[in-house]
Amino acid sequence: MTCIDVNPDPEGYVYVAHIEEMWSWDNTNYRWMLLESPFAPDGATQEFVDDISANEFSDASYSRVTATGTGGPTGTTSLTWTADDVAFGALAGSETANYMVLFLQVTNDSDSPFLAAYRIDRTSDGSAFTIAWNGAGTVLGVQQVFAGV
């Protein structure tokens, strides 16, 4: 079983467009995906899943995962959003996940905003591939005042 702890530390995230809008979003359509090299986060050019999906895992045993146990976002001048650990199931193929990406599923990849990328650098080996949050399930914690919130 591949199970790693991800420390919800702001340096572990790459924030892109749309993060300010999370206060008004519901918690039913968040998804996770795995990306491999040569993906490199770039908030200036990567706004939607369609902008990053070329580096998604290609193994037939892989599929995107719906975020479960989501809570929040909470806060008035900062944002905290929580979720359960992420279980991708057994992944074959020896692919290396460089990043796990959080996005909001809207209609399709071209209108689904890419929210955050977490550096994980883990290789699939045919066993369960689970990402465990380090702490109380805090996935996003933005300590920044946003205008108009």
Buried (B, 14 or more C-beta within 10 A) or exposed (E): EBEBEBEBEEEBBBBBBBBBBBBEBEBEBBBBBBBBEEBEBEEEEBBBBBBBBEBBBEEEBBEBBEBEEBBBBEBEEBBBBBBBBBBBEBBBBEBEBBBBBBBBBEEEBEEBBBBBBBBBEBEBBEEBBBBBBEBEBBBBBBEEEBEEB
